[in-house]
């Protein structure tokens, strides 16, 4: 009796999680573009560096990759739970 509403909530939340993943992927693409732009904009001979900004963007990139991975694993666990 308790498992049926639980399974329904899982099936409802999978599309929501997939939307979150797509949003994170869009953010990740923007973040990767920002890193490339910052790296290309550096000019060591003129003393122009963006080390802090690049580092922060790389941290953000790693965070986004982790968020995507966590949600994909959550979907996999939900699907395995429904099939098992």
N, CA, C and O atoms as CSV, one atom per row, in Angstrom:
chain,resi,resn,atom,element,x,y,z
A,1,UNK,N,N,0.822,-1.196,0.000
A,1,UNK,CA,C,0.000,0.000,0.000
A,1,UNK,C,C,0.863,1.256,0.000
A,1,UNK,O,O,0.529,2.237,-0.664
A,2,UNK,N,N,1.951,1.234,0.725
A,2,UNK,CA,C,2.839,2.382,0.750
A,2,UNK,C,C,3.674,2.506,-0.518
A,2,UNK,O,O,4.084,3.610,-0.876
A,3,UNK,N,N,3.936,1.394,-1.206
A,3,UNK,CA,C,4.827,1.439,-2.352
A,3,UNK,C,C,4.194,2.069,-3.582
A,3,UNK,O,O,4.902,2.676,-4.385
A,4,UNK,N,N,2.891,1.945,-3.754
A,4,UNK,CA,C,2.266,2.497,-4.951
A,4,UNK,C,C,2.423,4.023,-5.018
A,4,UNK,O,O,2.878,4.517,-6.050
A,5,UNK,N,N,2.075,4.797,-3.982
A,5,UNK,CA,C,2.297,6.242,-4.080
A,5,UNK,C,C,3.777,6.584,-4.244
A,5,UNK,O,O,4.128,7.558,-4.910
A,6,UNK,N,N,4.642,5.771,-3.629
A,6,UNK,CA,C,6.075,5.997,-3.751
A,6,UNK,C,C,6.511,5.832,-5.205
A,6,UNK,O,O,7.281,6.644,-5.717
A,7,UNK,N,N,6.023,4.785,-5.873
A,7,UNK,CA,C,6.363,4.555,-7.274
A,7,UNK,C,C,5.790,5.656,-8.160
A,7,UNK,O,O,6.437,6.081,-9.117
A,8,UNK,N,N,4.592,6.115,-7.852
A,8,UNK,CA,C,3.994,7.192,-8.634
A,8,UNK,C,C,4.817,8.460,-8.506
A,8,UNK,O,O,5.039,9.156,-9.497
A,9,UNK,N,N,5.274,8.772,-7.303
A,9,UNK,CA,C,6.071,9.977,-7.118
A,9,UNK,C,C,7.405,9.851,-7.846
A,9,UNK,O,O,7.936,10.848,-8.334
A,10,UNK,N,N,7.953,8.638,-7.925
A,10,UNK,CA,C,9.194,8.427,-8.659
A,10,UNK,C,C,8.987,8.679,-10.144
A,10,UNK,O,O,9.803,9.349,-10.777
A,11,UNK,N,N,7.904,8.151,-10.706
A,11,UNK,CA,C,7.674,8.323,-12.137
A,11,UNK,C,C,7.365,9.776,-12.478
A,11,UNK,O,O,7.674,10.236,-13.577
A,12,UNK,N,N,6.766,10.487,-11.555
A,12,UNK,CA,C,6.482,11.902,-11.776
A,12,UNK,C,C,7.776,12.708,-11.712
A,12,UNK,O,O,7.949,13.663,-12.469
A,13,UNK,N,N,8.675,12.335,-10.825
A,13,UNK,CA,C,9.871,13.142,-10.624
A,13,UNK,C,C,10.967,12.889,-11.664
A,13,UNK,O,O,11.849,13.732,-11.825
A,14,UNK,N,N,10.940,11.778,-12.359
A,14,UNK,CA,C,11.976,11.515,-13.363
A,14,UNK,C,C,11.984,12.592,-14.453
A,14,UNK,O,O,13.058,13.104,-14.767
A,15,UNK,N,N,10.853,12.957,-15.038
A,15,UNK,CA,C,10.886,14.038,-16.039
A,15,UNK,C,C,11.367,15.369,-15.453
A,15,UNK,O,O,12.047,16.142,-16.128
A,16,UNK,N,N,11.013,15.626,-14.206
A,16,UNK,CA,C,11.475,16.857,-13.562
A,16,UNK,C,C,12.991,16.842,-13.419
A,16,UNK,O,O,13.656,17.851,-13.652
A,17,UNK,N,N,13.526,15.701,-13.038
A,17,UNK,CA,C,14.975,15.574,-12.887
A,17,UNK,C,C,15.659,15.709,-14.246
A,17,UNK,O,O,16.729,16.308,-14.347
A,18,UNK,N,N,15.047,15.157,-15.283
A,18,UNK,CA,C,15.616,15.273,-16.632
A,18,UNK,C,C,15.662,16.730,-17.082
A,18,UNK,O,O,16.604,17.141,-17.759
A,19,UNK,N,N,14.650,17.514,-16.711
A,19,UNK,CA,C,14.645,18.945,-17.028
A,19,UNK,C,C,15.787,19.642,-16.288
A,19,UNK,O,O,16.482,20.482,-16.860
A,20,UNK,N,N,15.978,19.291,-15.014
A,20,UNK,CA,C,17.080,19.861,-14.243
A,20,UNK,C,C,18.419,19.538,-14.901
A,20,UNK,O,O,19.296,20.397,-14.993
A,21,UNK,N,N,18.572,18.300,-15.355
A,21,UNK,CA,C,19.817,17.889,-16.014
A,21,UNK,C,C,20.059,18.739,-17.258
A,21,UNK,O,O,21.177,19.201,-17.487
A,22,UNK,N,N,19.023,18.946,-18.057
A,22,UNK,CA,C,19.170,19.755,-19.273
A,22,UNK,C,C,19.567,21.190,-18.929
A,22,UNK,O,O,20.399,21.786,-19.614
A,23,UNK,N,N,18.974,21.743,-17.870
A,23,UNK,CA,C,19.334,23.097,-17.450
A,23,UNK,C,C,20.793,23.162,-16.995
A,23,UNK,O,O,21.508,24.108,-17.326
A,24,UNK,N,N,21.227,22.160,-16.242
A,24,UNK,CA,C,22.624,22.117,-15.807
A,24,UNK,C,C,23.563,21.974,-17.006
A,24,UNK,O,O,24.647,22.557,-17.014
A,25,UNK,N,N,23.156,21.205,-18.014
A,25,UNK,CA,C,23.992,21.042,-19.206
A,25,UNK,C,C,24.142,22.364,-19.953
A,25,UNK,O,O,25.215,22.665,-20.475
A,26,UNK,N,N,23.068,23.153,-20.004
A,26,UNK,CA,C,23.143,24.472,-20.643
A,26,UNK,C,C,24.099,25.376,-19.871
A,26,UNK,O,O,24.924,26.068,-20.466
A,27,UNK,N,N,23.983,25.366,-18.537
A,27,UNK,CA,C,24.887,26.154,-17.705
A,27,UNK,C,C,26.328,25.701,-17.897
A,27,UNK,O,O,27.242,26.524,-17.945
A,28,UNK,N,N,26.529,24.397,-18.007
A,28,UNK,CA,C,27.866,23.836,-18.186
A,28,UNK,C,C,28.480,24.317,-19.496
A,28,UNK,O,O,29.661,24.664,-19.537
A,29,UNK,N,N,27.697,24.340,-20.553
A,29,UNK,CA,C,28.183,24.819,-21.846
A,29,UNK,C,C,28.616,26.278,-21.750
A,29,UNK,O,O,29.670,26.655,-22.261
A,30,UNK,N,N,27.798,27.095,-21.092
A,30,UNK,CA,C,28.149,28.504,-20.913
A,30,UNK,C,C,29.419,28.653,-20.085
A,30,UNK,O,O,30.261,29.501,-20.379
A,31,UNK,N,N,29.552,27.845,-19.069
A,31,UNK,CA,C,30.722,27.882,-18.200
A,31,UNK,C,C,31.985,27.504,-18.979
A,31,UNK,O,O,33.024,28.146,-18.830
A,32,UNK,N,N,31.893,26.474,-19.799
A,32,UNK,CA,C,33.037,26.052,-20.610
A,32,UNK,C,C,33.437,27.146,-21.600
A,32,UNK,O,O,34.624,27.372,-21.834
A,33,UNK,N,N,32.451,27.819,-22.175
A,33,UNK,CA,C,32.735,28.920,-23.094
A,33,UNK,C,C,33.413,30.075,-22.362
A,33,UNK,O,O,34.323,30.711,-22.893
A,34,UNK,N,N,32.961,30.336,-21.138
A,34,UNK,CA,C,33.557,31.410,-20.337
A,34,UNK,C,C,35.025,31.097,-20.046
A,34,UNK,O,O,35.879,31.977,-20.146
A,35,UNK,N,N,35.315,29.865,-19.693
A,35,UNK,CA,C,36.700,29.466,-19.408
A,35,UNK,C,C,37.570,29.674,-20.647
A,35,UNK,O,O,38.669,30.219,-20.549
A,36,UNK,N,N,37.087,29.247,-21.802
A,36,UNK,CA,C,37.851,29.413,-23.045
A,36,UNK,C,C,38.092,30.887,-23.349
A,36,UNK,O,O,39.187,31.276,-23.755
A,37,UNK,N,N,37.062,31.701,-23.150
A,37,UNK,CA,C,37.187,33.136,-23.401
A,37,UNK,C,C,38.212,33.765,-22.468
A,37,UNK,O,O,39.045,34.563,-22.894
A,38,UNK,N,N,38.144,33.401,-21.197
A,38,UNK,CA,C,39.094,33.948,-20.231
A,38,UNK,C,C,40.524,33.526,-20.561
A,38,UNK,O,O,41.446,34.339,-20.501
A,39,UNK,N,N,40.702,32.255,-20.908
A,39,UNK,CA,C,42.042,31.772,-21.256
A,39,UNK,C,C,42.582,32.496,-22.493
A,39,UNK,O,O,43.762,32.843,-22.546
A,40,UNK,N,N,41.733,32.719,-23.467
A,40,UNK,CA,C,42.150,33.395,-24.696
A,40,UNK,C,C,42.430,34.878,-24.458
A,40,UNK,O,O,43.217,35.487,-25.181
A,41,UNK,N,N,41.787,35.455,-23.446
A,41,UNK,CA,C,41.937,36.881,-23.162
A,41,UNK,C,C,43.188,37.201,-22.349
A,41,UNK,O,O,43.595,38.359,-22.259
A,42,UNK,N,N,43.789,36.184,-21.763
A,42,UNK,CA,C,44.997,36.429,-20.977
A,42,UNK,C,C,46.142,36.855,-21.891
A,42,UNK,O,O,46.281,36.374,-23.015
A,43,UNK,N,N,46.958,37.775,-21.370
A,43,UNK,CA,C,48.123,38.235,-22.116
A,43,UNK,C,C,49.279,38.394,-21.129
A,43,UNK,O,O,49.474,39.471,-20.565
A,44,UNK,N,N,50.036,37.333,-20.926
A,44,UNK,CA,C,51.110,37.373,-19.928
A,44,UNK,C,C,52.149,38.470,-20.180
A,44,UNK,O,O,52.677,39.046,-19.228
A,45,UNK,N,N,52.446,38.762,-21.438
A,45,UNK,CA,C,53.459,39.781,-21.732
A,45,UNK,C,C,53.022,41.166,-21.265
A,45,UNK,O,O,53.862,42.023,-20.990
A,46,UNK,N,N,51.716,41.388,-21.174
A,46,UNK,CA,C,51.195,42.668,-20.692
A,46,UNK,C,C,50.712,42.582,-19.249
A,46,UNK,O,O,50.188,43.552,-18.700
A,47,UNK,N,N,50.892,41.415,-18.642
A,47,UNK,CA,C,50.495,41.248,-17.239
A,47,UNK,C,C,48.993,41.091,-17.047
A,47,UNK,O,O,48.472,41.362,-15.964
A,48,UNK,N,N,48.303,40.659,-18.078
A,48,UNK,CA,C,46.850,40.471,-17.988
A,48,UNK,C,C,46.571,38.994,-17.719
A,48,UNK,O,O,46.768,38.128,-18.573
A,49,UNK,N,N,46.109,38.748,-16.504
A,49,UNK,CA,C,45.798,37.383,-16.079
A,49,UNK,C,C,44.384,37.332,-15.510
A,49,UNK,O,O,43.899,38.309,-14.941
A,50,UNK,N,N,43.744,36.210,-15.665
A,50,UNK,CA,C,42.410,36.003,-15.108
A,50,UNK,C,C,42.384,34.735,-14.266
A,50,UNK,O,O,41.430,33.958,-14.322
A,51,UNK,N,N,43.439,34.535,-13.488
A,51,UNK,CA,C,43.585,33.300,-12.718
A,51,UNK,C,C,42.398,33.060,-11.791
A,51,UNK,O,O,41.858,31.954,-11.745
A,52,UNK,N,N,41.991,34.087,-11.056
A,52,UNK,CA,C,40.888,33.926,-10.102
A,52,UNK,C,C,39.598,33.556,-10.830
A,52,UNK,O,O,38.896,32.628,-10.429
A,53,UNK,N,N,39.294,34.285,-11.897
A,53,UNK,CA,C,38.064,34.043,-12.647
A,53,UNK,C,C,38.070,32.655,-13.297
A,53,UNK,O,O,37.054,31.961,-13.320
A,54,UNK,N,N,39.233,32.269,-13.823
A,54,UNK,CA,C,39.343,30.947,-14.447
A,54,UNK,C,C,39.159,29.860,-13.402
A,54,UNK,O,O,38.440,28.887,-13.627
A,55,UNK,N,N,39.814,30.029,-12.253
A,55,UNK,CA,C,39.704,29.047,-11.180
A,55,UNK,C,C,38.254,28.913,-10.712
A,55,UNK,O,O,37.756,27.800,-10.542
A,56,UNK,N,N,37.574,30.050,-10.504
A,56,UNK,CA,C,36.175,30.018,-10.066
A,56,UNK,C,C,35.289,29.358,-11.114
A,56,UNK,O,O,34.376,28.605,-10.774
A,57,UNK,N,N,35.552,29.635,-12.372
A,57,UNK,CA,C,34.764,29.028,-13.448
A,57,UNK,C,C,35.015,27.526,-13.530
A,57,UNK,O,O,34.095,26.753,-13.797
A,58,UNK,N,N,36.262,27.114,-13.300
A,58,UNK,CA,C,36.569,25.684,-13.308
A,58,UNK,C,C,35.889,24.976,-12.139
A,58,UNK,O,O,35.420,23.847,-12.278
A,59,UNK,N,N,35.838,25.645,-10.986
A,59,UNK,CA,C,35.121,25.072,-9.842
A,59,UNK,C,C,33.636,24.944,-10.160
A,59,UNK,O,O,33.009,23.936,-9.837
A,60,UNK,N,N,33.083,25.971,-10.792
A,60,UNK,CA,C,31.672,25.947,-11.167
A,60,UNK,C,C,31.414,24.823,-12.167
A,60,UNK,O,O,30.392,24.141,-12.088
A,61,UNK,N,N,32.336,24.631,-13.104
A,61,UNK,CA,C,32.221,23.553,-14.091
A,61,UNK,C,C,32.188,22.196,-13.396
A,61,UNK,O,O,31.361,21.346,-13.725
A,62,UNK,N,N,33.078,21.996,-12.443
A,62,UNK,CA,C,33.102,20.735,-11.701
A,62,UNK,C,C,31.809,20.533,-10.913
A,62,UNK,O,O,31.285,19.421,-10.840
A,63,UNK,N,N,31.300,21.612,-10.325
A,63,UNK,CA,C,30.046,21.526,-9.567
A,63,UNK,C,C,28.899,21.119,-10.483
A,63,UNK,O,O,28.091,20.259,-10.130
A,64,UNK,N,N,28.829,21.733,-11.651
A,64,UNK,CA,C,27.762,21.414,-12.601
A,64,UNK,C,C,27.862,19.967,-13.075
A,64,UNK,O,O,26.850,19.275,-13.187
A,65,UNK,N,N,29.087,19.509,-13.353
A,65,UNK,CA,C,29.272,18.114,-13.759
A,65,UNK,C,C,28.821,17.162,-12.651
A,65,UNK,O,O,28.219,16.123,-12.921
A,66,UNK,N,N,29.119,17.527,-11.405
A,66,UNK,CA,C,28.695,16.691,-10.273
A,66,UNK,C,C,27.176,16.688,-10.138
A,66,UNK,O,O,26.583,15.640,-9.882
A,67,UNK,N,N,26.541,17.843,-10.305
A,67,UNK,CA,C,25.080,17.931,-10.214
A,67,UNK,C,C,24.421,17.058,-11.281
A,67,UNK,O,O,23.447,16.357,-11.008
A,68,UNK,N,N,24.958,17.109,-12.489
A,68,UNK,CA,C,24.424,16.287,-13.580
A,68,UNK,C,C,24.581,14.811,-13.242
A,68,UNK,O,O,23.640,14.030,-13.391
A,69,UNK,N,N,25.765,14.431,-12.790
A,69,UNK,CA,C,26.046,13.032,-12.459
A,69,UNK,C,C,25.135,12.534,-11.336
A,69,UNK,O,O,24.602,11.427,-11.412
A,70,UNK,N,N,24.959,13.336,-10.313
A,70,UNK,CA,C,24.102,12.954,-9.182
A,70,UNK,C,C,22.681,12.692,-9.653
A,70,UNK,O,O,22.060,11.704,-9.261
A,71,UNK,N,N,22.172,13.576,-10.491
A,71,UNK,CA,C,20.792,13.428,-10.961
A,71,UNK,C,C,20.633,12.240,-11.916
A,71,UNK,O,O,19.610,11.556,-11.894
A,72,UNK,N,N,21.640,12.000,-12.745
A,72,UNK,CA,C,21.567,10.830,-13.632
A,72,UNK,C,C,21.575,9.540,-12.820
A,72,UNK,O,O,20.852,8.596,-13.140
A,73,UNK,N,N,22.380,9.500,-11.783
A,73,UNK,CA,C,22.417,8.323,-10.916
A,73,UNK,C,C,21.094,8.152,-10.168
A,73,UNK,O,O,20.636,7.031,-9.947
A,74,UNK,N,N,20.491,9.270,-9.785
A,74,UNK,CA,C,19.200,9.208,-9.092
A,74,UNK,C,C,18.139,8.605,-10.011
A,74,UNK,O,O,17.351,7.758,-9.590
A,75,UNK,N,N,18.125,9.045,-11.263
A,75,UNK,CA,C,17.179,8.490,-12.240
A,75,UNK,C,C,17.429,6.995,-12.416
A,75,UNK,O,O,16.485,6.206,-12.444
A,76,UNK,N,N,18.696,6.606,-12.533
A,76,UNK,CA,C,19.024,5.180,-12.689
A,76,UNK,C,C,18.534,4.370,-11.497
A,76,UNK,O,O,17.981,3.284,-11.669
A,77,UNK,N,N,18.736,4.893,-10.282
A,77,UNK,CA,C,18.266,4.184,-9.087
A,77,UNK,C,C,16.749,4.061,-9.089
A,77,UNK,O,O,16.206,3.019,-8.723
A,78,UNK,N,N,16.067,5.125,-9.500
A,78,UNK,CA,C,14.602,5.090,-9.549
A,78,UNK,C,C,14.124,4.041,-10.546
A,78,UNK,O,O,13.206,3.272,-10.260
A,79,UNK,N,N,14.749,4.019,-11.707
A,79,UNK,CA,C,14.337,3.056,-12.737
A,79,UNK,C,C,14.623,1.630,-12.304
A,79,UNK,O,O,13.815,0.734,-12.549
A,80,UNK,N,N,15.749,1.408,-11.670
A,80,UNK,CA,C,16.069,0.068,-11.172
A,80,UNK,C,C,15.097,-0.349,-10.082
A,80,UNK,O,O,14.710,-1.515,-10.004
A,81,UNK,N,N,14.705,0.592,-9.247
A,81,UNK,CA,C,13.748,0.300,-8.184
A,81,UNK,C,C,12.393,-0.077,-8.735
A,81,UNK,O,O,11.709,-0.930,-8.169
A,82,UNK,N,N,11.989,0.551,-9.841
A,82,UNK,CA,C,10.693,0.250,-10.449
A,82,UNK,C,C,10.726,-1.091,-11.164
A,82,UNK,O,O,9.746,-1.836,-11.149
A,83,UNK,N,N,11.866,-1.398,-11.793
A,83,UNK,CA,C,11.963,-2.639,-12.552
A,83,UNK,C,C,12.171,-3.843,-11.636
A,83,UNK,O,O,11.763,-4.957,-11.961
A,84,UNK,N,N,12.805,-3.611,-10.494
A,84,UNK,CA,C,13.152,-4.720,-9.610
A,84,UNK,C,C,12.053,-5.144,-8.774
A,84,UNK,O,O,12.204,-6.071,-7.979
